[in-house]
């Protein structure tokens, strides 16, 4: 994998960020599980164990690991290091859906970021004779975002 990073990805990628991210995933997530195995010694069972472990850790990390494993092993097949990729046909385990306790969704409101009624009244009063009064009013009453408010067309 390190050889692949240095000879293929580093030269082929225009973005240093991509190379740096790939290095981090390889060093922090793939090598600790696969150890110092050579690519020809990696089995489908090793790959499945890696994917399962990383899916339990984080879905996004697991997806990055899968991408890197696919690309690196395809490269190894292309340069004839291995005859076929042990990654082919192996997917990530299905993500479990969190079970809802009722048919209703609940929202947690951050009271630190929420205006009090007195603050809302002051805001509306101060914006009364300004060009943005209608935008402030729509935001306060309906919770619309700025882009949504700007998209509203008033018919007269």
N, C-alpha and C positions, 0 to 999 in steps of 0.2 A: 504493500500500500504506500509506504514512504517513497519507494522508487517511482510508483505511478504519480504521486503528488509532485515529485521533483521533475520528472521527465515529460509528463503529459500535461497535467493541470497547470503547473506554473508557467509553461510556455504557451499553452493554448488559450488561457484565460486572460482577458484584458484587465480584469478587476482584481486588485490585490485582496480586496475584501473576500471574494469568493475563495481564493486560495487559502487565505488565513482561516476562514470558517471551516473549510474542508479539513485543514490540518488539525484544528481544534476538535472536530468530531472524530477524526481518526484516532488522535492521541488520547482523548478523554473518554470515548465511548466504545470504539471498536477494538483497539488493542488491549484494553483491560479485560475484555471478555474472550477474544480469540487468542490472546497471548502473542507469542512470537512465531505463530504457525506460518509456514510458507503457504502461498495461495494454493498450491497443488495439494496441500494437506487439509484444507478446509472442506468439511463435509456439509451436506444439506442440513444435517442435524445441528451442526454448529451455527449455521446461518439462522435456522428457526429459533434456536435458543437465544441468539443475539437479538432477533426481532422481538421475541416475547418479553425478554428482559427490558428492552428499551421502550416497548409499548406500555409496560407497567410503570416505567419511570416518567415518560412524557410522550404524548402522541406526536408532537412536532419534532422532537429529537428522533423518535423512531422513524418518521418519514424521511428525515435527512440522512439517517444511517442507511435506510433502504436505498435511497438514491445513490449515495456514495458507493455502497456495495455493488449495486447494479452496474454503474459506470466503470468502476475499477476492475471488476471481473470481466466485463465485456472487453476492456482494453487488454487484459491478460490473455483472453482468447484470441484477440486480433493479432497480438504479437507472438502467439503460439507458445505461451508459457504453460497454459493448461488447455486440454482439448475441448472442454465445455464448462459453462459456469454453474456452480452449485446454487447460485442465487435464482436462476431462472425458475419461474413458476411458484416461488415462495412469497407469500404475501404477509402483511402484518395481521395480527389477530384482530378480529372485529372489536370495535370500541363498544363498550357496554354503555347503554343509555341510562342515565340516572333516573331512578324511579321517583315519580312525583307522588306526594302523599294525598293530594286531592286534585280535582279538575281545574283548580285555579292557580294562577301564577302569583307569586308574592314578590314584592319589591322591597328592598331595604333602602330607605331614604337616608342619605347622609345629612344630618341636621346641621353640620358645620357649613355645608355648602348651600343651604336652603335659606331664603330670605324670610324674615318674619312678616306678619301682616303690616306692622308699622313701617318696616323698611320698604315694603311694596307700595304703600300709600305715599311715602316720601318720594320714591322713584317716579311714580306716576305723576305726582304734583310737579316735580322739578322738570320732567320731560314734556309737560303739557304744551308749551309754546315753542317746541323745537321740531325740526323736520323728522326726527326719529320717534316721535310720540306714538304713532300707529304701530311701529315695529316693537317698541317696548310693551305696548298694550297687548299685542298678539302673543308675545313671548310670555308675559305674565299670565294671561288668561288661558292660553292653549298649550303652552310649553313648546312652541315651535322653535326650531333652530333658525339661525340667521339666514341660511340658504333657502330654507322652506318659506320663511317670511318674504324674502325677496322674490320668490316664485309666485306668490299670491297675486292674483289680478283682481282688482275691484271693479265690478261693472256698475255703471251709473245710468 
